[in-house]
Amino acid sequence: MDCNNFYCSVERVFDPKLEGRPVVVLSNNDGCVISRSQEAKDAGIVMGTPVHLVAAKLQQLNAAIFSSNYTLYGDMSDRVMKTFGAYVPRLEIYSIDEAFLDMHDLPYQDLLQLGVTIRKTVHQHTGIPTTIGIAPTKTLAKIANRYAKKRHRDTGVFWAANARLTEEMLAATAVGDIWGIGHQYAMFLKRHGFTTAAEFAKAPDEWVRVHMSVVGERLLNELRGIASFEWEFEKPVKKNICTSRSFGKLLTRVEDIEEALCNYAAACALKLRQQKTCAGTVHVFINTNPHKAAETQYARTINVALPSATNNTSEIIKAACRGLRIIYSKGYRFMKCGVIVMDLVPEDQAQVSMFDAANRTRNNHIMHTMDKVNRVLGKETVRFAVQGFERSYRLKADHLSKKYTTDFSQILKISI
């Protein structure tokens, strides 16, 4: 399943007047179009287009423009996924607006009717329109989902229940629209006479193995109804964690950059604790804007080794700041900085340095308490003073909607 034009659909949930009107959502710093309503797509607004290139057209269309509100989108995604999860034994969350639902243990269900019921329930509970594709494998389910959008928009559900329906679906799918086939492979397959998914499904096994490796062979099996991609019901533990943003304006003072870096380091530390790992190295980077060719460019990185692997916010912030002070240079206008925590180990396997003098038990308790308070009372209710309050580096977000579902002060008010 996936949510239709998810970011735009979320904005419409809280402003029904947007129904029927073109809606676009912009990337960080209000740079490019990253989500479009169907009306905007029909009007020719292309995904990824810099907003300044289509500003006049958007104004002509009377389009509603929004900055990315990831807090709102993330919360609405969680509600959608929980609703889906109530209908199936297991599900794999694939992205913020997409998931695979495992229906293998539902042998006596009418899967088409179940898909219709789930879709209606999600819309009733969250207001988000979705599309569902049902098939024996992940790849076929992805194709069925796309086929439902193209050919069964009214019901929003397609079940490839037999060989005839599967063949019909594959014949209507271009080879470049197969999940896992990138642009280069699509061009390669077309040169060898494969234009549709149905044609590729009949390709010789040996030829695919030679020209597309074992990944292509697995994809071929999936198209033939043989499951070859494993399910990931639990999110895999990340090997590295990065937090990075472009600044809302170019910065020159190290103090301003340091404030941003401290917040990014704190975000990394929180993610480490959430997945119960510790970092052994903190990587810091800064760079100017490479698109401003008239200005002198500067980009540096540094790895700061930690004495003991940790997920303590204070220690990671100190390491990040130490790295920044080494690589920072005056006289440049910086566009971006970031933190990557690396060399991750499970927190119950982290070795402490022989010379480590920190009270680990107390520090872990402090971090646990801080996280608990912030979960209950709101993000960054408790934080380190060095993270600052000015946030002069904040991303440009001139069209930001409210945090309707996560902030009581911004909750939707209705007059009756």
C-alpha positions in Angstrom: 0.0 0.0 0.0 1.0 3.6 -0.4 -0.6 6.9 0.4 -1.6 9.0 -2.5 0.4 12.3 -2.8 1.0 11.9 0.9 2.4 15.3 1.9 -0.3 17.1 -0.1 -3.0 14.8 1.3 -2.0 15.5 4.9 -2.2 19.3 4.3 -5.7 18.7 2.8 -6.9 16.8 5.9 -6.6 19.9 8.0 -7.9 22.4 5.3 -10.7 20.8 3.3 -10.9 24.0 1.2 -7.8 22.7 -0.7 -9.8 19.8 -2.2 -9.8 20.3 -6.0 -7.2 22.9 -5.9 -3.5 22.3 -7.0 -1.3 21.7 -4.0 2.5 21.4 -3.8 4.9 20.8 -1.0 8.5 22.1 -1.1 11.8 20.5 0.0 14.0 21.9 2.8 14.7 25.6 2.5 11.6 25.9 0.2 13.8 24.7 -2.7 12.1 22.2 -5.0 8.7 20.6 -5.5 8.7 17.2 -3.7 5.0 16.4 -3.5 2.2 17.3 -5.9 -1.6 16.8 -5.8 -3.2 15.2 -8.8 -4.3 18.7 -10.0 -0.7 19.9 -9.9 0.5 16.9 -11.8 -2.2 17.3 -14.5 -1.1 21.0 -14.8 2.4 19.9 -15.7 4.2 20.6 -12.5 7.2 18.2 -12.6 8.6 16.6 -9.4 11.9 18.1 -8.3 11.5 21.3 -10.2 13.1 24.4 -8.4 10.1 26.4 -7.1 11.4 29.7 -8.6 11.2 28.2 -12.1 7.4 27.5 -11.7 6.5 30.3 -9.3 4.6 32.2 -12.0 2.7 29.1 -13.1 1.8 28.1 -9.6 0.4 31.6 -9.0 -1.6 31.4 -12.3 -3.0 28.0 -11.1 -3.9 29.5 -7.7 -1.9 26.6 -6.2 -1.5 26.2 -2.5 2.2 26.1 -1.5 3.5 24.5 1.7 6.9 24.1 3.3 7.8 20.6 4.5 6.2 19.9 7.9 8.0 16.6 8.8 6.6 16.6 12.3 3.1 16.6 11.1 3.8 14.1 8.2 5.6 11.7 10.6 2.8 11.7 13.1 0.1 11.1 10.4 2.2 8.4 8.9 2.3 6.6 12.3 -1.5 6.8 12.5 -1.9 5.3 9.0 0.6 2.5 9.7 -1.1 1.6 13.0 -4.5 1.4 11.2 -3.0 -0.9 8.6 -1.4 -3.0 11.2 -4.7 -3.7 12.9 -5.8 -5.8 9.8 -2.8 -8.0 9.1 -0.6 -10.2 11.3 2.6 -8.4 10.2 3.7 -5.4 8.1 6.9 -4.0 6.9 7.1 -0.2 6.9 9.0 0.7 3.7 8.9 4.5 3.9 7.0 7.3 5.5 4.0 6.7 3.1 4.4 3.1 2.0 4.3 -0.4 3.6 4.1 -4.0 2.7 1.3 -5.9 4.4 1.8 -9.6 5.0 -1.5 -11.5 4.1 0.0 -15.0 4.0 -1.8 -16.1 7.1 -5.2 -15.0 5.9 -6.2 -18.0 3.7 -10.0 -17.7 4.3 -10.2 -13.9 3.6 -11.5 -12.4 0.4 -8.4 -10.3 -0.1 -10.0 -7.9 -2.5 -12.8 -7.1 -0.1 -10.2 -6.9 2.7 -8.2 -4.4 0.7 -11.3 -2.2 0.1 -12.2 -2.4 3.8 -8.7 -1.4 4.9 -8.6 1.5 2.4 -12.0 2.8 3.6 -11.0 2.5 7.2 -7.7 4.4 6.8 -9.5 7.2 5.0 -12.2 7.3 7.7 -9.7 7.3 10.6 -7.0 9.6 9.1 -8.4 11.3 6.0 -5.5 10.0 3.9 -6.4 8.4 0.5 -4.4 5.2 -0.3 -3.9 2.7 -3.0 -3.5 -1.0 -2.4 -1.9 -3.7 -4.7 -2.2 -7.4 -3.7 -0.1 -10.1 -5.2 2.1 -13.1 -4.3 5.4 -11.2 -4.1 6.6 -7.8 -3.2 7.6 -6.8 -6.7 4.2 -7.9 -8.1 2.4 -6.1 -5.3 4.3 -2.9 -6.2 3.2 -3.3 -9.8 -0.4 -4.1 -8.7 -0.4 -0.9 -6.7 0.7 1.1 -9.7 -1.8 -0.7 -11.9 -4.6 0.2 -9.4 -3.7 3.9 -9.6 -3.7 3.8 -13.4 -6.6 1.5 -14.2 -8.7 1.2 -11.0 -8.6 4.7 -9.5 -12.2 4.5 -8.3 -11.7 1.4 -6.1 -8.1 2.1 -5.4 -7.4 -1.7 -5.0 -6.2 -4.3 -7.5 -5.7 -8.0 -6.6 -3.6 -10.1 -9.1 -5.6 -13.1 -8.1 -4.8 -15.4 -11.0 -2.5 -15.9 -14.0 -4.8 -13.9 -16.4 -5.0 -10.8 -14.1 -1.2 -11.0 -13.5 -0.4 -11.2 -17.2 -2.8 -8.3 -17.9 -1.1 -6.2 -15.2 2.5 -7.0 -16.4 1.6 -6.3 -20.0 0.4 -2.8 -19.1 3.6 -2.1 -17.1 6.6 -0.6 -18.9 9.9 -2.3 -18.0 11.2 1.0 -16.5 8.3 1.0 -14.0 9.3 -2.3 -12.4 10.4 -1.9 -8.8 14.1 -2.2 -8.7 14.8 -1.4 -12.4 16.7 1.9 -12.6 17.1 4.1 -15.7 20.3 2.4 -16.9 18.8 -1.1 -16.7 15.6 0.1 -18.3 17.5 1.5 -21.3 19.6 -1.7 -21.4 16.5 -4.0 -21.4 14.8 -1.9 -24.1 17.8 -2.2 -26.3 17.5 -6.0 -26.0 13.8 -6.0 -26.9 12.2 -6.0 -23.4 9.7 -3.2 -23.3 7.1 -4.5 -20.8 7.2 -6.4 -17.5 5.5 -9.3 -19.2 8.3 -9.6 -21.7 11.0 -9.4 -19.1 9.3 -12.1 -17.0 9.9 -14.5 -19.9 13.6 -13.6 -20.3 16.1 -16.6 -20.1 17.3 -17.1 -16.6 21.0 -17.5 -17.6 20.9 -14.3 -19.7 19.5 -12.3 -16.8 22.0 -13.8 -14.4 24.9 -12.9 -16.7 23.8 -9.3 -17.5 22.0 -8.3 -14.3 23.7 -10.4 -11.6 21.9 -12.2 -8.8 19.7 -9.2 -8.0 18.2 -9.3 -11.5 17.6 -13.0 -11.2 15.7 -12.4 -7.9 13.6 -9.7 -9.6 12.8 -12.2 -12.4 11.7 -14.8 -9.9 9.5 -12.2 -8.2 7.8 -11.3 -11.5 7.1 -15.1 -11.9 5.4 -15.2 -8.5 8.4 -16.8 -6.6 9.1 -14.7 -3.5 12.8 -13.8 -3.5 13.1 -10.7 -1.3 13.0 -11.2 2.4 10.6 -9.3 4.7 12.0 -6.8 7.2 9.4 -6.6 9.9 11.9 -5.0 12.3 13.9 -2.0 11.1 17.5 -3.0 10.7 20.0 -1.3 13.0 21.8 1.5 11.2 25.5 1.2 10.8 26.0 5.0 10.6 23.6 7.9 11.6 23.8 11.3 10.0 22.1 14.5 10.8 22.7 17.4 8.4 20.9 20.4 7.1 21.6 23.4 4.9 21.3 26.7 6.7 18.4 29.1 6.1 21.1 31.7 5.3 24.8 31.6 4.8 26.7 31.7 8.1 30.1 33.1 8.9 30.4 33.1 12.7 31.7 29.9 14.3 29.3 30.4 17.2 26.2 30.2 14.9 27.6 27.1 13.1 28.4 25.5 16.5 24.8 26.0 17.7 23.5 24.2 14.6 26.1 21.4 15.0 25.2 20.9 18.7 21.6 20.3 17.7 22.6 17.9 15.0 24.8 16.0 17.4 22.0 15.8 20.0 19.7 14.4 17.3 22.3 11.7 16.5 22.7 10.8 20.1 18.9 10.4 20.5 18.8 8.1 17.5 21.6 6.1 19.0 19.7 5.6 22.2 16.5 4.7 20.3 18.2 1.8 18.5 20.3 1.0 21.6 23.7 1.5 20.1 26.8 3.6 21.0 29.2 5.4 18.7 33.0 5.1 18.7 33.7 8.0 16.2 32.0 11.4 15.5 32.5 12.7 11.9 32.0 16.4 11.4 31.8 18.3 8.1 31.2 21.9 6.9 31.1 23.4 3.4 30.3 26.6 1.6 27.8 26.8 -1.3 29.3 25.2 -4.4 26.7 26.9 -6.6 28.1 30.3 -5.8 31.0 30.1 -8.2 32.1 33.7 -7.6 32.8 33.0 -4.0 35.9 31.2 -2.6 35.0 27.6 -1.8 35.8 25.7 1.4 34.9 22.2 2.6 36.5 20.2 5.4 35.8 17.0 7.3 37.3 15.4 10.4 36.9 12.2 12.5 36.9 12.6 16.2 37.5 9.3 18.1 35.7 9.0 21.4 37.6 7.6 24.4 34.7 5.2 25.0 31.8 4.3 22.7 28.8 6.3 23.9 25.3 7.5 23.2 25.5 10.3 25.8 24.4 13.6 24.2 26.9 15.6 26.2 29.9 13.6 25.1 28.9 13.5 21.4 28.2 17.3 21.5 31.7 17.9 23.0 33.4 15.8 20.3 31.5 17.5 17.5 32.4 21.0 18.8 36.0 19.9 19.2 36.0 18.8 15.5 34.4 22.0 14.3 36.9 24.2 16.0 39.7 22.3 14.2 38.3 22.5 10.7 36.5 25.9 10.8 38.2 28.8 9.0 37.4 32.5 9.0 36.5 34.4 5.9 34.0 32.0 4.3 30.2 31.9 4.1 29.1 28.4 5.1 26.0 26.8 3.7 25.9 23.5 5.5 27.3 21.4 8.4 26.6 17.9 9.7 27.4 15.2 12.1 27.8 11.4 11.4 28.2 9.0 14.3 30.1 5.9 13.2 31.7 2.7 14.4 28.5 1.7 16.1 28.3 -1.1 18.7 25.3 -2.5 20.8 25.1 -0.4 24.0 25.4 -3.6 26.1 28.7 -4.4 24.3 30.4 -1.0 24.5 33.8 -1.2 26.1 34.8 1.5 28.6 38.3 3.0 28.4 40.7 2.1 31.2 41.0 5.8 32.0 37.3 6.5 31.8 36.2 8.6 34.8 32.6 9.2 33.9 29.8 8.0 36.1 28.1 5.9 33.4 25.2 4.7 35.5 24.3 8.2 36.5 24.7 9.6 33.0 22.6 6.9 31.4 19.9 7.6 34.0 20.0 11.3 33.1 19.7 10.5 29.4 16.8 8.1 30.0 14.9 10.7 32.1 15.5 13.5 29.6 14.2 11.3 26.7 11.1 10.4 28.8 10.3 14.0 29.6 10.7 15.0 26.0 8.4 12.2 24.8 5.7 13.3 27.2 6.0 17.1 27.1 7.3 17.6 23.6 10.5 17.5 21.6 13.5 19.4 23.2 11.5 20.5 26.3 14.7 19.5 28.1 17.9 20.1 26.2 21.5 21.2 26.7 22.1 25.0 27.0 24.7 24.8 24.3 22.0 23.9 21.8 20.8 27.5 22.0 17.5 29.2 21.5 18.2 31.7 18.6 18.3 29.1 15.8 19.5 31.7 13.3 20.5 28.8 11.1 16.9 27.5 10.7 15.8 26.4 7.3 13.7 28.8 5.2 10.1 27.7 5.7 7.8 30.6 4.6 4.8 28.3 4.0 4.8 26.1 7.0 1.5 24.7 8.2 0.8 24.1 11.9 1.7 21.0 14.0 -2.0 20.1 14.3 -1.5 16.7 16.0 1.6 17.2 18.2 1.3 20.6 19.7 -1.8 21.6 21.8 -1.1 25.3 21.2 -1.5 24.6 17.4 -4.5 22.2 17.6 -7.2 22.8 15.0 -10.1 24.9 16.3 -13.6 24.6 14.9 -16.3 27.3 15.5 -19.9 25.9 15.7 
